[in-house]
Amino acid sequence: MRGARNGFRALRCPPKHRLDLAMSRAFTYRSLPSDIRFGPGLRHGLADLLEGAGLSRALVLTTPGQAGLGHQALKLLNGLAVGPFDGARMHTPTEVTGRALEEAQRLGADCLVAVGGGSTIGLSKAVSVRTGLTQIVVPTTYAGSEVTPILGETENGQKVTRRDDAILPRFVVYDPELTYALPVQISVTSGINALAHAAEALYAPDSSPIVGLMAREAIAVMVGALPVIKADPGNSEARAEALYAAWLCGTCLSSTTMGLHHKICHVLGGSFDLPHAATHCIMLPHVLAYNSVAARPAYEQIGAILDTDRPELALFDLIASLDGPLALNAIGMPEAGLDAVVGQLGASPYANPAPLVTERLRAMLADAWAGRPPVRDGAPAMRAQK
C-alpha cells in the first residue's frame, strides 16, 4: 500500500494538504511528560528501569487471562515486586479498583507494573490516581491508552470518563515480542480501536498540525499492518508497526478532546458491558460517516490515506476483510437498548463537529446494530466486499 521507510511506511496524505493545515490557523500543542521505551526484548530491562527510578516494591497487575504474563513479569523484576493482582476487568469497575487498592496497601507497594491491554492499564490508572503510585505500563495490545491522561470507570452501570495529568503513566515499555502471540481477532479489534483515536483527533476542536501529522501516520501504518498480521500473525515487522501506530494513536488522543465516537462507545460499553475494542471497531465507520460533512477536511485526509472518496466504506470493507466485528447485535447489544443510548448521548454530549440529532443518531445506531454499511448524508449506502 505504501513504500517502506525506516521500517515503517510513508504517509499518503498529499503534502499540500499538510501545508494548508499548518498555515490556516494558530494552534497550541501540549506535550505531556512520559518516558517511552520501544524495542523487541525491552521487557527484560524492567528491573533496571525500576532500580533507576528508585522503586523496589511493584504490584504487578493483569487480567485473569493474562496471569501467566504477570508471573513472568514477577520473575523479570528479580525481587523488586511484592506480588501479583490478576483481577483487572473491562471498563474498570470501581469494585475491582477497591480490591486492588487494598492489596497495594496490604503489601506496601511503591509502584504498579501493568502488563496487558486497556483493562489492565485502566486499573493501573485508577489505583495510581488514588494513591500517587508510579505506573510502569507494558502494553500487550494496541489499546493506546497507556499514553493518555484519561480514565474511564464504571459504577452502577454508568461509565464516567475524566482527564487529569496525574492519570498518565510515567513509564511505558513497548516490547513488540509480547504481541506476537496476540490472537488475530483481538489484534484487529484492538488495532481499529486505536485507529479511532487518530481519526477523532483529526477533527477535534483542539487538534493541531502536530497532532495531524501523528494521526495520519498512525492511520497509514495501522491499515497497512493489520492485513499482514491476519495473513501472517507472527510477522515481526507488522507487529512492531501496529504497536508503533498504537503509540501514535494514543498520543493523539492524549492531546485532543474526544468526540461522538468515544462517547458512543463509552455509553455502549458502560451500560451494556460490551467488549471495549469490538465496540470501537463496529462504530468507527458509522461515526466517520455521521461527521463526513461537518468534518470535511478530516474526512478527506482519511480518504487520501485509504485512496478513496468514501473512507467510511473503505474502513467497513477493511474490517470485513479482516473478519472483524461489524454488528452490535453480534457482541451482545440488545436492540431495545438503542433508544436509551441516544438519550444518554443527548444528556452529556462531547464536542463533535456535527450536531447530535436524535433521528440521525438512532438511524446510525440501527445500522451499526444490524451490521449494515454506514450511510453518509446524500450518498448511497454500499455493501462491503468480503
C-alpha positions in Angstrom: 0.0 0.0 0.0 2.9 2.3 0.7 6.7 2.2 0.3 8.8 1.2 3.3 10.6 4.0 5.2 13.0 3.2 8.1 11.0 0.1 8.9 7.7 1.9 8.8 5.6 3.1 5.9 5.4 6.6 4.5 2.3 8.9 4.7 0.0 9.1 1.7 -1.6 12.4 2.7 -0.7 15.0 0.0 2.0 17.4 1.1 -0.1 20.4 0.1 -2.9 19.4 2.4 -0.4 19.2 5.3 0.9 22.7 4.5 -2.6 24.1 4.4 -3.3 22.7 7.8 -0.2 24.3 9.3 -0.8 27.7 7.8 -4.5 28.0 8.3 -4.7 29.0 12.0 -2.9 29.4 15.2 -2.7 26.4 17.4 -1.5 25.1 20.8 0.3 21.8 21.3 0.9 20.5 24.8 3.3 17.6 25.2 2.8 15.5 28.3 5.7 14.0 30.2 6.2 10.3 29.8 9.2 8.0 29.4 8.6 5.9 26.3 10.8 2.9 25.5 10.3 0.9 22.3 12.0 -2.2 21.1 12.0 -6.0 21.0 13.0 -7.6 24.2 12.8 -4.5 26.4 10.7 -6.3 29.0 14.0 -7.9 30.1 15.1 -4.5 31.3 12.2 -3.9 33.8 14.3 -4.5 36.9 16.9 -2.0 35.7 14.1 0.6 35.0 12.7 0.2 38.5 16.1 0.5 40.1 16.9 3.5 38.1 13.7 5.2 39.3 14.3 4.3 42.9 11.4 1.8 43.0 11.6 -1.7 44.6 8.1 -2.9 45.6 6.0 -3.3 42.5 2.4 -4.7 42.5 2.1 -6.5 39.1 -1.4 -6.0 37.5 -3.0 -8.2 34.9 -6.4 -9.7 33.9 -7.2 -13.2 35.0 -6.5 -14.4 31.4 -3.0 -12.9 31.4 -2.0 -14.0 34.9 0.8 -16.1 33.2 2.3 -12.9 31.8 2.1 -11.4 35.3 4.1 -14.2 36.8 6.7 -13.8 34.0 7.0 -10.1 35.0 7.5 -11.1 38.6 10.5 -13.2 37.6 11.9 -10.4 35.4 11.6 -7.9 38.2 14.1 -10.1 40.2 12.9 -9.4 43.7 11.6 -5.9 43.1 7.9 -7.0 43.2 5.7 -7.6 46.2 3.1 -9.7 44.4 0.5 -10.0 41.6 -3.0 -8.8 41.3 -4.8 -10.5 38.4 -8.3 -9.2 38.8 -8.4 -6.4 36.2 -11.6 -6.2 34.3 -13.0 -4.5 31.2 -14.4 -1.0 31.8 -12.6 -0.6 35.1 -15.3 -1.3 37.6 -14.8 0.6 40.8 -15.3 -2.5 43.0 -12.2 -4.1 41.3 -10.3 -0.9 41.9 -11.2 -1.1 45.5 -9.8 -4.7 45.8 -6.6 -3.7 44.0 -6.2 -0.7 46.4 -6.5 -2.9 49.4 -3.9 -5.3 48.0 -1.4 -2.5 47.2 -1.8 -1.1 50.7 -1.5 -4.5 52.4 1.7 -5.3 50.5 3.2 -1.8 50.9 3.6 -1.4 47.1 5.6 1.7 45.9 4.7 1.3 42.2 2.5 -0.5 39.8 3.6 -2.6 36.8 0.7 -3.2 34.5 1.1 -5.9 31.9 -1.7 -6.1 29.4 -4.2 -4.2 27.4 -6.8 -1.5 28.1 -8.4 -3.3 31.0 -5.2 -3.7 33.0 -4.0 -0.2 32.1 -7.3 1.3 33.2 -6.9 -0.4 36.6 -3.4 0.9 36.9 -4.6 4.4 36.3 -7.5 4.1 38.7 -5.2 2.8 41.5 -2.4 5.3 40.7 -4.7 8.4 40.7 -6.0 7.5 44.1 -2.6 6.7 45.7 0.1 8.5 43.7 1.9 5.2 43.0 4.2 5.4 39.9 2.9 3.4 36.9 5.1 1.3 34.7 3.0 0.0 31.8 3.9 -2.8 29.4 1.2 -3.0 26.7 0.4 -6.3 25.1 -2.4 -5.0 22.7 -2.8 -1.9 20.6 -5.1 0.0 23.1 -3.1 3.2 23.1 -4.5 4.2 26.5 -1.1 3.8 28.1 0.0 7.2 26.8 -3.2 9.1 27.7 -4.2 11.0 30.9 -7.7 9.7 30.5 -9.5 7.2 32.8 -12.9 5.6 32.2 -14.5 3.9 35.2 -17.8 2.1 35.6 -20.1 2.1 38.6 -23.7 1.1 38.8 -23.9 0.6 35.0 -22.6 4.0 34.2 -19.2 4.7 32.7 -17.7 8.1 33.7 -14.5 9.4 32.0 -12.2 12.0 33.4 -8.9 13.6 32.3 -6.1 14.6 34.6 -2.3 14.7 34.1 -1.9 12.7 37.3 -3.5 9.7 35.5 -0.8 9.5 32.9 1.7 6.5 33.3 5.2 7.6 34.0 6.9 4.8 32.0 5.7 2.9 29.0 7.7 -0.1 27.8 6.7 -1.2 24.2 8.0 -4.7 23.5 6.6 -5.9 20.2 7.6 -9.5 21.1 4.7 -9.5 23.7 2.2 -9.0 20.8 3.5 -11.9 18.6 1.0 -14.3 20.1 -1.9 -11.9 20.3 -4.8 -13.6 18.5 -5.7 -12.2 15.1 -9.2 -11.3 16.2 -8.1 -9.3 19.2 -5.3 -7.7 17.1 -7.9 -6.5 14.6 -10.3 -5.0 17.1 -7.6 -3.6 19.2 -5.9 -2.0 16.1 -9.2 -0.4 14.8 -9.9 0.8 18.4 -6.5 2.6 18.3 -7.2 3.9 14.8 -10.4 5.6 16.1 -8.2 7.7 18.4 -6.3 9.1 15.5 -9.5 9.6 13.3 -11.2 11.7 16.0 -8.0 13.7 16.7 -8.1 14.9 13.1 -11.4 16.7 13.7 -11.1 17.6 17.4 -11.6 21.2 18.2 -8.2 21.4 19.8 -6.3 19.5 17.1 -3.1 20.9 15.6 -0.7 20.3 12.7 1.5 18.3 15.0 -1.4 16.0 16.1 -2.4 15.8 12.4 1.0 14.5 11.4 0.9 11.8 14.1 -2.7 10.9 13.3 -2.2 10.5 9.6 1.0 8.5 10.1 -0.8 6.3 12.6 -3.7 5.6 10.3 -1.5 4.8 7.4 0.8 2.4 9.3 -2.1 0.6 11.1 -4.2 -0.1 8.0 -1.0 -1.4 6.3 -0.1 -3.6 9.3 -3.4 -5.3 10.1 -3.8 -7.2 6.8 -0.3 -8.5 7.1 -1.0 -9.7 10.7 -4.1 -11.5 9.6 -2.2 -13.3 6.8 1.0 -13.9 8.9 0.2 -13.5 12.6 3.9 -14.0 13.6 5.2 -11.3 11.2 7.6 -9.3 13.5 7.7 -6.2 11.3 3.9 -5.9 11.1 3.6 -6.4 14.8 6.1 -3.7 15.5 4.4 -1.4 13.0 1.0 -1.9 14.7 2.4 -1.2 18.1 4.2 1.9 16.8 0.9 3.1 15.3 -1.0 2.4 18.5 1.5 4.6 20.4 0.9 7.4 17.9 -2.9 6.9 18.2 -2.8 7.1 21.9 -0.6 10.2 21.8 -3.2 11.9 19.5 -5.9 11.0 22.0 -3.9 12.4 24.9 -3.5 15.8 23.2 -7.1 16.3 22.0 -10.8 16.3 23.0 -12.8 13.2 22.4 -15.9 13.3 20.2 -19.0 11.4 19.4 -17.2 8.1 18.6 -15.7 7.8 22.1 -18.9 9.0 23.8 -21.0 6.4 22.0 -18.5 3.6 22.8 -18.4 4.6 26.5 -22.2 4.6 26.7 -22.5 1.2 24.9 -19.7 -0.4 26.9 -20.6 1.0 30.3 -24.3 0.5 30.1 -24.4 -2.9 28.3 -20.9 -4.4 29.2 -20.0 -4.8 25.6 -16.4 -5.6 24.7 -14.5 -2.3 24.5 -12.3 -2.8 21.4 -15.0 -4.6 19.4 -17.5 -1.8 20.1 -15.0 0.8 18.8 -14.3 -1.3 15.8 -18.0 -1.5 14.9 -18.8 2.1 15.5 -15.9 3.9 13.8 -17.1 3.7 10.1 -20.6 4.9 11.2 -19.4 7.9 13.2 -17.0 8.8 10.4 -20.0 8.9 8.0 -22.0 10.9 10.5 -19.3 13.6 10.7 -18.4 13.4 7.0 -19.9 16.8 6.1 -19.2 18.7 9.3 -15.6 17.5 9.4 -14.9 17.5 5.7 -11.1 18.2 5.9 -10.5 15.3 8.3 -12.8 13.1 6.2 -10.8 13.9 3.1 -7.5 13.3 4.8 -8.5 9.8 5.9 -9.9 9.2 2.3 -6.5 10.3 0.9 -4.7 7.8 3.1 -7.1 5.0 2.1 -7.1 6.1 -1.5 -10.9 6.5 -1.7 -13.5 9.3 -1.5 -15.7 7.1 0.8 -13.3 6.3 3.7 -16.2 5.1 5.9 -16.9 2.3 3.4 -13.3 1.6 2.9 -12.9 1.1 6.7 -16.1 -1.1 6.8 -14.7 -3.2 4.0 -11.3 -3.4 5.7 -12.9 -4.7 8.9 -15.0 -7.2 6.9 -11.9 -8.4 5.1 -10.1 -8.9 8.4 -13.1 -10.9 9.8 -13.6 -8.2 12.4 -17.0 -7.4 14.0 -19.5 -5.4 12.1 -22.7 -5.6 14.1 -23.5 -4.6 17.6 -26.1 -7.4 17.9 -23.3 -9.9 17.4 -21.5 -8.7 20.5 -24.5 -8.7 22.8 -26.2 -5.3 22.3 -30.0 -5.6 22.7 -32.0 -3.7 20.1 -34.3 -2.5 22.8 -31.4 -0.6 24.4 -30.7 1.7 21.4 -33.1 4.5 22.5 -31.5 4.6 25.9 -28.1 5.1 24.2 -29.4 8.0 22.2 -30.9 9.5 25.4 -27.5 9.3 27.2 -25.7 10.9 24.2 -28.0 13.9 24.4 -27.7 14.2 28.2 -24.0 14.8 28.2 -22.6 15.3 24.7 -19.0 15.5 23.8 -17.6 18.1 21.5 -18.4 16.9 18.0 -18.3 18.6 14.5 -21.8 17.5 13.6 -24.7 18.3 15.9 -26.3 15.4 17.8 -29.7 14.9 16.0 -31.9 12.3 17.6 -33.2 10.8 14.4 -29.8 10.6 12.8 -28.2 9.1 15.9 -31.0 6.5 16.1 -30.6 5.6 12.4 -26.8 5.3 12.7 -27.1 3.0 15.7 -29.7 0.9 14.0 -27.3 0.4 11.1 -24.5 -0.5 13.4 -26.7 -2.8 15.4 -27.7 -4.7 12.2 -24.2 -4.7 10.7 -25.3 -2.6 7.7 -22.7 -0.4 5.9 -22.5 3.1 7.1 -24.7 5.8 5.4 -23.4 9.3 4.6 -25.8 12.1 4.2 -26.6 12.5 0.5 -24.7 9.4 -0.5 -26.0 5.9 -1.2 -25.0 3.0 1.0 -22.8 0.3 -0.5 -22.2 -3.2 0.7 -18.9 -4.3 2.0 -17.0 -6.8 -0.2 -16.0 -10.0 1.5 
